[in-house]
Amino acid sequence: MPDANYTFDEYCELESEGNSPLNSVNVDQRPWRPFRTRLDFEFAEIFLSAHLSHNQLEVLIALIHQAIASPNEFTLKNDADLTQIWTFARETRAQGFIKTPISVDYKGESLTYNVWYRPLWEWCRELLLDPALVRRFHWNAEQLFMYKGERFERIIDEPWTANTWWDIQVSKF
């Protein structure tokens, strides 16, 4: 656009008519282009700043489309809501874990890490006290055979059908 000189009065007159030189400047009303929408741009900006992998982005976009298709299925309201759910899950489902600090010497410096674990015996005891699970346990070794036309052939498909378990059990009795 070529330079234009206006007196103050001329400029004020142009302003009142809506013909200001500033109004003639071509301002892009869609600065988010080449994105199709501003929402697409804002989403891409968050994706970029979150350093998500392409696989994570694909999953996130699929979840967004799923939420659009079934809006009643997505009930999270905000970060506080999600934090509350995680806290509840941890308190109800992760009971019995013990936090123990472990120190390790590395290059003359003592590094301490918190390790969360669940005592093996407590976990086994919990499994044994669950009537739905205990019925499915195999306490004794088994030998399975399948008839193959002229003879029986041994099948090993689980740990309790293998030779070592069988040998240990037979040697004890």
PyRosetta script that sets phi, psi and omega in degrees:
from pyrosetta import init, pose_from_sequence

init()
pose = pose_from_sequence("MPDANYTFDEYCELESEGNSPLNSVNVDQRPWRPFRTRLDFEFAEIFLSAHLSHNQLEVLIALIHQAIASPNEFTLKNDADLTQIWTFARETRAQGFIKTPISVDYKGESLTYNVWYRPLWEWCRELLLDPALVRRFHWNAEQLFMYKGERFERIIDEPWTANTWWDIQVSKF")
pose.set_psi(1, 129.8)
pose.set_omega(1, -178.7)
pose.set_phi(2, -70.7)
pose.set_psi(2, 155.1)
pose.set_omega(2, 178.2)
pose.set_phi(3, -62.5)
pose.set_psi(3, 146.7)
pose.set_omega(3, 176.1)
pose.set_phi(4, -135.3)
pose.set_psi(4, 138.6)
pose.set_omega(4, 177.9)
pose.set_phi(5, -111.2)
pose.set_psi(5, 131.3)
pose.set_omega(5, -179.9)
pose.set_phi(6, -131.1)
pose.set_psi(6, 145.3)
pose.set_omega(6, 169.3)
pose.set_phi(7, -76.4)
pose.set_psi(7, 165.6)
pose.set_omega(7, -178.3)
pose.set_phi(8, -59.5)
pose.set_psi(8, -42.9)
pose.set_omega(8, -179.7)
pose.set_phi(9, -64.1)
pose.set_psi(9, -43.1)
pose.set_omega(9, 178.4)
pose.set_phi(10, -62.2)
pose.set_psi(10, -40.9)
pose.set_omega(10, -179.8)
pose.set_phi(11, -63.9)
pose.set_psi(11, -44.8)
pose.set_omega(11, 179.9)
pose.set_phi(12, -63.8)
pose.set_psi(12, -36.8)
pose.set_omega(12, 178.1)
pose.set_phi(13, -64.6)
pose.set_psi(13, -43.7)
pose.set_omega(13, 177.6)
pose.set_phi(14, -62.1)
pose.set_psi(14, -39.5)
pose.set_omega(14, 179.1)
pose.set_phi(15, -58.8)
pose.set_psi(15, -47.0)
pose.set_omega(15, -175.6)
pose.set_phi(16, -68.7)
pose.set_psi(16, -26.9)
pose.set_omega(16, 178.7)
pose.set_phi(17, -86.4)
pose.set_psi(17, -5.4)
pose.set_omega(17, -178.0)
pose.set_phi(18, 79.8)
pose.set_psi(18, 14.0)
pose.set_omega(18, -179.5)
pose.set_phi(19, -106.3)
pose.set_psi(19, 28.7)
pose.set_omega(19, -178.2)
pose.set_phi(20, -58.3)
pose.set_psi(20, 144.8)
pose.set_omega(20, 174.5)
pose.set_phi(21, -56.1)
pose.set_psi(21, -29.2)
pose.set_omega(21, 178.3)
pose.set_phi(22, -70.2)
pose.set_psi(22, -29.9)
pose.set_omega(22, 178.9)
pose.set_phi(23, -72.8)
pose.set_psi(23, -22.0)
pose.set_omega(23, -178.6)
pose.set_phi(24, -85.6)
pose.set_psi(24, -6.3)
pose.set_omega(24, 177.4)
pose.set_phi(25, -71.8)
pose.set_psi(25, 133.7)
pose.set_omega(25, -177.2)
pose.set_phi(26, -80.3)
pose.set_psi(26, 96.8)
pose.set_omega(26, 179.3)
pose.set_phi(27, -93.7)
pose.set_psi(27, 126.4)
pose.set_omega(27, 179.7)
pose.set_phi(28, -69.3)
pose.set_psi(28, 116.9)
pose.set_omega(28, -179.0)
pose.set_phi(29, -79.1)
pose.set_psi(29, -6.2)
pose.set_omega(29, 178.7)
pose.set_phi(30, -129.4)
pose.set_psi(30, 72.6)
pose.set_omega(30, -175.5)
pose.set_phi(31, -69.9)
pose.set_psi(31, -8.4)
pose.set_omega(31, -179.0)
pose.set_phi(32, -84.3)
pose.set_psi(32, -3.9)
pose.set_omega(32, 178.9)
pose.set_phi(33, -58.9)
pose.set_psi(33, 145.4)
pose.set_omega(33, 18.1)
pose.set_phi(34, -86.3)
pose.set_psi(34, 6.2)
pose.set_omega(34, 175.9)
pose.set_phi(35, -67.3)
pose.set_psi(35, 144.9)
pose.set_omega(35, -177.1)
pose.set_phi(36, -66.4)
pose.set_psi(36, -34.9)
pose.set_omega(36, -179.7)
pose.set_phi(37, -137.4)
pose.set_psi(37, 163.1)
pose.set_omega(37, 176.4)
pose.set_phi(38, -65.2)
pose.set_psi(38, -36.4)
pose.set_omega(38, 178.5)
pose.set_phi(39, -62.1)
pose.set_psi(39, -41.3)
pose.set_omega(39, 175.7)
pose.set_phi(40, -58.8)
pose.set_psi(40, -44.0)
pose.set_omega(40, 179.4)
pose.set_phi(41, -61.9)
pose.set_psi(41, -46.5)
pose.set_omega(41, -179.0)
pose.set_phi(42, -63.5)
pose.set_psi(42, -38.5)
pose.set_omega(42, 176.3)
pose.set_phi(43, -62.7)
pose.set_psi(43, -46.9)
pose.set_omega(43, -179.6)
pose.set_phi(44, -61.9)
pose.set_psi(44, -36.2)
pose.set_omega(44, 179.0)
pose.set_phi(45, -64.3)
pose.set_psi(45, -43.5)
pose.set_omega(45, 178.2)
pose.set_phi(46, -66.2)
pose.set_psi(46, -43.2)
pose.set_omega(46, 178.0)
pose.set_phi(47, -56.3)
pose.set_psi(47, -44.9)
pose.set_omega(47, -179.2)
pose.set_phi(48, -65.5)
pose.set_psi(48, -43.8)
pose.set_omega(48, -178.2)
pose.set_phi(49, -72.5)
pose.set_psi(49, -22.7)
pose.set_omega(49, 179.5)
pose.set_phi(50, -84.5)
pose.set_psi(50, -9.6)
pose.set_omega(50, 179.2)
pose.set_phi(51, 57.3)
pose.set_psi(51, 42.0)
pose.set_omega(51, 177.8)
pose.set_phi(52, -74.4)
pose.set_psi(52, 149.2)
pose.set_omega(52, 175.4)
pose.set_phi(53, -76.7)
pose.set_psi(53, 168.4)
pose.set_omega(53, 179.0)
pose.set_phi(54, -65.2)
pose.set_psi(54, -36.6)
pose.set_omega(54, 177.5)
pose.set_phi(55, -64.3)
pose.set_psi(55, -42.3)
pose.set_omega(55, 178.2)
pose.set_phi(56, -63.7)
pose.set_psi(56, -39.1)
pose.set_omega(56, 178.2)
pose.set_phi(57, -63.9)
pose.set_psi(57, -43.8)
pose.set_omega(57, 178.6)
pose.set_phi(58, -58.9)
pose.set_psi(58, -43.9)
pose.set_omega(58, 179.4)
pose.set_phi(59, -64.9)
pose.set_psi(59, -43.1)
pose.set_omega(59, -179.2)
pose.set_phi(60, -62.9)
pose.set_psi(60, -45.4)
pose.set_omega(60, 179.2)
pose.set_phi(61, -63.4)
pose.set_psi(61, -41.3)
pose.set_omega(61, 177.8)
pose.set_phi(62, -62.1)
pose.set_psi(62, -40.2)
pose.set_omega(62, 178.0)
pose.set_phi(63, -65.3)
pose.set_psi(63, -38.8)
pose.set_omega(63, 178.5)
pose.set_phi(64, -62.7)
pose.set_psi(64, -44.2)
pose.set_omega(64, 178.5)
pose.set_phi(65, -65.2)
pose.set_psi(65, -36.5)
pose.set_omega(65, 176.5)
pose.set_phi(66, -65.0)
pose.set_psi(66, -41.0)
pose.set_omega(66, 178.2)
pose.set_phi(67, -65.4)
pose.set_psi(67, -35.2)
pose.set_omega(67, 177.5)
pose.set_phi(68, -67.5)
pose.set_psi(68, -42.1)
pose.set_omega(68, -178.7)
pose.set_phi(69, -70.0)
pose.set_psi(69, -34.4)
pose.set_omega(69, -179.0)
pose.set_phi(70, -131.2)
pose.set_psi(70, 75.5)
pose.set_omega(70, -173.6)
pose.set_phi(71, -61.3)
pose.set_psi(71, -27.1)
pose.set_omega(71, 179.6)
pose.set_phi(72, -72.6)
pose.set_psi(72, -14.8)
pose.set_omega(72, -179.2)
pose.set_phi(73, -80.0)
pose.set_psi(73, -22.2)
pose.set_omega(73, -179.4)
pose.set_phi(74, -101.9)
pose.set_psi(74, 109.0)
pose.set_omega(74, -173.3)
pose.set_phi(75, -113.1)
pose.set_psi(75, -4.6)
pose.set_omega(75, 179.2)
pose.set_phi(76, -64.9)
pose.set_psi(76, 135.6)
pose.set_omega(76, -177.4)
pose.set_phi(77, -101.8)
pose.set_psi(77, -39.2)
pose.set_omega(77, -176.7)
pose.set_phi(78, -167.1)
pose.set_psi(78, -175.0)
pose.set_omega(78, -178.8)
pose.set_phi(79, -62.3)
pose.set_psi(79, -40.4)
pose.set_omega(79, -179.2)
pose.set_phi(80, -62.8)
pose.set_psi(80, -39.0)
pose.set_omega(80, 178.4)
pose.set_phi(81, -63.3)
pose.set_psi(81, -46.6)
pose.set_omega(81, 179.2)
pose.set_phi(82, -64.2)
pose.set_psi(82, -41.5)
pose.set_omega(82, 178.4)
pose.set_phi(83, -61.7)
pose.set_psi(83, -39.8)
pose.set_omega(83, 178.7)
pose.set_phi(84, -64.2)
pose.set_psi(84, -40.6)
pose.set_omega(84, 178.9)
pose.set_phi(85, -65.7)
pose.set_psi(85, -44.7)
pose.set_omega(85, 178.2)
pose.set_phi(86, -60.6)
pose.set_psi(86, -41.5)
pose.set_omega(86, 179.2)
pose.set_phi(87, -62.1)
pose.set_psi(87, -46.0)
pose.set_omega(87, 179.1)
pose.set_phi(88, -61.3)
pose.set_psi(88, -44.0)
pose.set_omega(88, 179.7)
pose.set_phi(89, -61.9)
pose.set_psi(89, -43.2)
pose.set_omega(89, -179.8)
pose.set_phi(90, -64.1)
pose.set_psi(90, -42.7)
pose.set_omega(90, -176.7)
pose.set_phi(91, -72.1)
pose.set_psi(91, -29.8)
pose.set_omega(91, -177.4)
pose.set_phi(92, -97.6)
pose.set_psi(92, -30.4)
pose.set_omega(92, -174.4)
pose.set_phi(93, -105.9)
pose.set_psi(93, -17.8)
pose.set_omega(93, -176.5)
pose.set_phi(94, -111.2)
pose.set_psi(94, 32.1)
pose.set_omega(94, 179.6)
pose.set_phi(95, -70.2)
pose.set_psi(95, 151.2)
pose.set_omega(95, 176.3)
pose.set_phi(96, 92.6)
pose.set_psi(96, -4.7)
pose.set_omega(96, 178.2)
pose.set_phi(97, -79.8)
pose.set_psi(97, 144.1)
pose.set_omega(97, -178.2)
pose.set_phi(98, -118.7)
pose.set_psi(98, 134.8)
pose.set_omega(98, 178.5)
pose.set_phi(99, -97.6)
pose.set_psi(99, 124.2)
pose.set_omega(99, 179.8)
pose.set_phi(100, -130.8)
pose.set_psi(100, 124.6)
pose.set_omega(100, 175.8)
pose.set_phi(101, -76.8)
pose.set_psi(101, 135.5)
pose.set_omega(101, 178.2)
pose.set_phi(102, -120.8)
pose.set_psi(102, 126.3)
pose.set_omega(102, 179.6)
pose.set_phi(103, -102.2)
pose.set_psi(103, 139.2)
pose.set_omega(103, -179.2)
pose.set_phi(104, -133.7)
pose.set_psi(104, 133.3)
pose.set_omega(104, 174.6)
pose.set_phi(105, -84.4)
pose.set_psi(105, 126.6)
pose.set_omega(105, 179.5)
pose.set_phi(106, -139.8)
pose.set_psi(106, 117.8)
pose.set_omega(106, 179.9)
pose.set_phi(107, 51.2)
pose.set_psi(107, 45.5)
pose.set_omega(107, 176.3)
pose.set_phi(108, 76.8)
pose.set_psi(108, 6.5)
pose.set_omega(108, -179.6)
pose.set_phi(109, -121.1)
pose.set_psi(109, 138.8)
pose.set_omega(109, 178.8)
pose.set_phi(110, -89.8)
pose.set_psi(110, 115.8)
pose.set_omega(110, 178.6)
pose.set_phi(111, -104.1)
pose.set_psi(111, 134.1)
pose.set_omega(111, -179.5)
pose.set_phi(112, -116.9)
pose.set_psi(112, 130.9)
pose.set_omega(112, 179.4)
pose.set_phi(113, -124.4)
pose.set_psi(113, 139.7)
pose.set_omega(113, 174.1)
pose.set_phi(114, -86.1)
pose.set_psi(114, 125.6)
pose.set_omega(114, 179.1)
pose.set_phi(115, -115.9)
pose.set_psi(115, 126.4)
pose.set_omega(115, 176.8)
pose.set_phi(116, -99.3)
pose.set_psi(116, 130.4)
pose.set_omega(116, 178.8)
pose.set_phi(117, -145.4)
pose.set_psi(117, 165.2)
pose.set_omega(117, 176.4)
pose.set_phi(118, -121.7)
pose.set_psi(118, 124.7)
pose.set_omega(118, -178.5)
pose.set_phi(119, -56.5)
pose.set_psi(119, 130.6)
pose.set_omega(119, -175.6)
pose.set_phi(120, -57.9)
pose.set_psi(120, -41.9)
pose.set_omega(120, -177.8)
pose.set_phi(121, -63.3)
pose.set_psi(121, -40.6)
pose.set_omega(121, 179.5)
pose.set_phi(122, -64.9)
pose.set_psi(122, -38.4)
pose.set_omega(122, 178.2)
pose.set_phi(123, -65.5)
pose.set_psi(123, -44.8)
pose.set_omega(123, 178.3)
pose.set_phi(124, -62.2)
pose.set_psi(124, -42.8)
pose.set_omega(124, 180.0)
pose.set_phi(125, -61.3)
pose.set_psi(125, -41.6)
pose.set_omega(125, 178.3)
pose.set_phi(126, -63.0)
pose.set_psi(126, -40.4)
pose.set_omega(126, 177.6)
pose.set_phi(127, -64.6)
pose.set_psi(127, -42.4)
pose.set_omega(127, -178.5)
pose.set_phi(128, -68.1)
pose.set_psi(128, -26.5)
pose.set_omega(128, 179.7)
pose.set_phi(129, -85.8)
pose.set_psi(129, -4.8)
pose.set_omega(129, 179.2)
pose.set_phi(130, -90.4)
pose.set_psi(130, 107.7)
pose.set_omega(130, -175.4)
pose.set_phi(131, -61.4)
pose.set_psi(131, -28.9)
pose.set_omega(131, 179.0)
pose.set_phi(132, -69.8)
pose.set_psi(132, -30.9)
pose.set_omega(132, -178.7)
pose.set_phi(133, -89.1)
pose.set_psi(133, -40.4)
pose.set_omega(133, -172.3)
pose.set_phi(134, -61.1)
pose.set_psi(134, -29.2)
pose.set_omega(134, 177.4)
pose.set_phi(135, -66.1)
pose.set_psi(135, -23.3)
pose.set_omega(135, -177.4)
pose.set_phi(136, -90.3)
pose.set_psi(136, -8.3)
pose.set_omega(136, 179.8)
pose.set_phi(137, -71.8)
pose.set_psi(137, 145.1)
pose.set_omega(137, 174.8)
pose.set_phi(138, -107.4)
pose.set_psi(138, 112.0)
pose.set_omega(138, -174.0)
pose.set_phi(139, -90.0)
pose.set_psi(139, -24.5)
pose.set_omega(139, -177.1)
pose.set_phi(140, -117.9)
pose.set_psi(140, 153.0)
pose.set_omega(140, 175.7)
pose.set_phi(141, -68.5)
pose.set_psi(141, 149.7)
pose.set_omega(141, 179.0)
pose.set_phi(142, -132.8)
pose.set_psi(142, 148.6)
pose.set_omega(142, 171.3)
pose.set_phi(143, -117.1)
pose.set_psi(143, 121.5)
pose.set_omega(143, -179.3)
pose.set_phi(144, -107.0)
pose.set_psi(144, 140.4)
pose.set_omega(144, 178.9)
pose.set_phi(145, -131.7)
pose.set_psi(145, 148.5)
pose.set_omega(145, 176.7)
pose.set_phi(146, -127.0)
pose.set_psi(146, 136.8)
pose.set_omega(146, -179.6)
pose.set_phi(147, -79.9)
pose.set_psi(147, 123.2)
pose.set_omega(147, -177.7)
pose.set_phi(148, -114.5)
pose.set_psi(148, 66.4)
pose.set_omega(148, 176.1)
pose.set_phi(149, 78.8)
pose.set_psi(149, -73.9)
pose.set_omega(149, -176.3)
pose.set_phi(150, -108.2)
pose.set_psi(150, -18.4)
pose.set_omega(150, -176.2)
pose.set_phi(151, -148.6)
pose.set_psi(151, 166.8)
pose.set_omega(151, 175.8)
pose.set_phi(152, -90.7)
pose.set_psi(152, 138.6)
pose.set_omega(152, 179.5)
pose.set_phi(153, -121.6)
pose.set_psi(153, 136.7)
pose.set_omega(153, -177.5)
pose.set_phi(154, -73.0)
pose.set_psi(154, 139.3)
pose.set_omega(154, 178.3)
pose.set_phi(155, -116.6)
pose.set_psi(155, 130.1)
pose.set_omega(155, 173.7)
pose.set_phi(156, -120.3)
pose.set_psi(156, 109.7)
pose.set_omega(156, -177.9)
pose.set_phi(157, -129.3)
pose.set_psi(157, -4.9)
pose.set_omega(157, 178.4)
pose.set_phi(158, -144.1)
pose.set_psi(158, 160.5)
pose.set_omega(158, -178.7)
pose.set_phi(159, -56.9)
pose.set_psi(159, -36.7)
pose.set_omega(159, -177.3)
pose.set_phi(160, -77.5)
pose.set_psi(160, -2.2)
pose.set_omega(160, 175.3)
pose.set_phi(161, -104.2)
pose.set_psi(161, 3.2)
pose.set_omega(161, -176.4)
pose.set_phi(162, -87.1)
pose.set_psi(162, 167.3)
pose.set_omega(162, -174.8)
pose.set_phi(163, -65.9)
pose.set_psi(163, -43.2)
pose.set_omega(163, -174.6)
pose.set_phi(164, -61.4)
pose.set_psi(164, -46.4)
pose.set_omega(164, 179.5)
pose.set_phi(165, -61.9)
pose.set_psi(165, -42.3)
pose.set_omega(165, 178.8)
pose.set_phi(166, -63.2)
pose.set_psi(166, -46.1)
pose.set_omega(166, -179.0)
pose.set_phi(167, -61.5)
pose.set_psi(167, -41.0)
pose.set_omega(167, 178.7)
pose.set_phi(168, -63.8)
pose.set_psi(168, -45.4)
pose.set_omega(168, -177.0)
pose.set_phi(169, -67.4)
pose.set_psi(169, -42.0)
pose.set_omega(169, -179.3)
pose.set_phi(170, -65.9)
pose.set_psi(170, -37.7)
pose.set_omega(170, -177.1)
pose.set_phi(171, -72.1)
pose.set_psi(171, -19.8)
pose.set_omega(171, -178.5)
pose.set_phi(172, -86.1)
pose.set_psi(172, -17.4)
pose.set_omega(172, -175.5)
pose.set_phi(173, -115.9)
pose.dump_pdb("model.pdb")
